[in-house]
Amino acid sequence: MSEQQIGDLLHRGTEHLPDPDLVSGALKGARRHRRRRNVLVSGVAALAVAAAIGVPSALSRSSDAGDPAPASPGPTPGPDPAAATGHLTAPAPKQSVVAPVLDPQGIDALPTHDAGLPQSLDPDEESATDLADDPIDHAVAAVKADGLYLDEFDLEQDVFFVLGTDGDWRRVHVEAPADLTGDRGPALLPESLSPDGTKVALKGNTAVYVVDLADGSTTRVKTGRWAGMTAWQPDSRHLLVPLGKQGFVVDVTDGQRTPAGWATDTGAGPFTGAYEPGGRLVSVADDSHGQELENIVETNGGSRALEVESDDIGQPLYLLPGARDLAMTTYPMIRTDKGLRGKYDGLLVAERESYRTTAFLPVDGPEGYYITTDTLRPRTWLDDHTLLFSLRPEGTKQDEADIGQYFLVWDTETGRVSRASHTTLLWRSVSVLPEPIE
Amino acid sequence: MDDAEFTQWAIGCQRQLVRTAYLMSGDLQRAEDLVQDALTKVALRWHKLRHTNPDAYVRTILVRDNISWWRRHRRESVVDALRDPAVQPAGHPAGHPADTETSLVVRASLARLTEKQRAVVVLRHFEDRSERETAEILGISVGTVKSQNSAALARLREGAPELLDLIGRT
């Protein structure tokens, strides 16, 4: 098979394709995008003038002038955080912010770090007490042995474990025995624990189940199908449930729902996003002219407060916004003296005011591996510059002898990486929420 | 933006782009979506690109968006129909009037490659781009283009007997 023959076949295999008119659609999309951008810019300018003369205003009102107001994805959050508004373009990271490449094979040699977690996140399933017999105020970790190919394991599907601040594990039963089969993916996910550690949200095939750790009760939030990645609001009471155009925010105390509108409608792609401490939802969403350009969008009380063109920072996944910075998994194009280069998957931190990359931690491995396999993701901010993240080294086995995943700590200012904790099974889903370190 | 200038350029290349995107994605509907999105991005930056190299830029966008789509769908553990020759790609069911035997075989064969390998093969052998041009479009080194191309052709030779069969009949 020569290269010439390959080329001939590729031509023959596509010569029957039609010649559609895509140009007019592209032009329309570009015009809408420009119009929208101009509205945002003028809105920001108006705000600046209003601020200068002491007139209170709300960006949400002015920024929505260009298209129909989306439904609010939840109750209006608290005070607007000191974050950017309008429209930004995230610049390509500079080589100077790139940390040394992290070699997953050398993790065991890293220094240890007390991140408020035990060194092993494997519960002793036999000795764990029932939550009802030994209640806890809140959990610092929730763990469940589940996920894809669950049928290959002899595991209880309606049970998970939580770790209390006393260092002991409790067994928790979910009142959803038939729905947590793991057919579509793990029921317990990194984002399952509520910010205050009092509730755990699990995904079933037809509903989301919220377990209140105070009394062990389960609330069923019917979805009818597998939902996207959920996101807790900072109040630990409202949960965002992405379901394409049917996405909603539910008050888990009374079941009241509010449509999420476009905030979780990402077209063909699944939802990825989270709330920052001030209440903004930071997510990857279709850009404002609906061309699925996958910008990072900060949403405040249902209004598109900030839109960030993120082409040059790769494909942002697993967004973890803090008050100051946003962490994510991605594969950015690095600005070097040789031009733009994307080589490593890694963790990227951008300051939310400018979306300038302040740090990038590349991880050694085949390009795209960590993003594709969900094996590298930020977990929580320990302070404003220290990030807890999880990493499952590339090439490890998927059986009982698997080396599992590590929980590592990255000081984004010094670049230092250290080891905090570890768990063994690949499909042991883990959600962590370490106690703040004084 | 100079709409007329952009339109003239885009009309001249859109069919070639759809064919390229189809080979990369294996799905006509997605190919058209990818091309329209890529053209939108070019239109938004036309004032900068018109004096440089919009042909390379639009292909970079196509490749990157296609890989992004694939990654995001893999992330949700959706069955990747493209990787299962027994499963027809969504949006392009078996028996589609646009399908030909050659088309089906080519699509199934390319589905055996990684996204990057497929992009290299399409750019090198369908678009007839040089190794350097391919490297620039994909943002990788010339050496990587060579190795990916070599690995892709080896995989096609070993794992796509239907392709060999087709060549044998030409």
Interface residues (C-beta under 8 A of the other chain):
Chain A: M1 E3 Q5 I6 G7 D8 L9 L10 H11 R12 G13 T14 E15 H16 L17 P18 D19 P20 D21 L22 V23 G25 A26 L27 G29 A30 H33 R34 L148 R184 G185 G228 A268 G269 P270 Q291 E292 L293 E294 D311 Q315 L317 M333 L340 R341 G342 E367 G368 I371 T372 D374
Chain B: M1 D3 F6 T7 A10 I11 Q14 R15 V18 R19 Y22 L23 L28 E32 D33 V35 Q36 D37 L39 T40 K41 V42 A43 L44 R64 I67 S68 W69 R71 R72 H73 R74 R75 E76 S77 A98 D99 T100 T102 S103 V105 V106 R107 E115 K116 V121 V122 R124 H125 F126 D128 G139 L153 L156 R157 L163 L164 L166 I167 T170
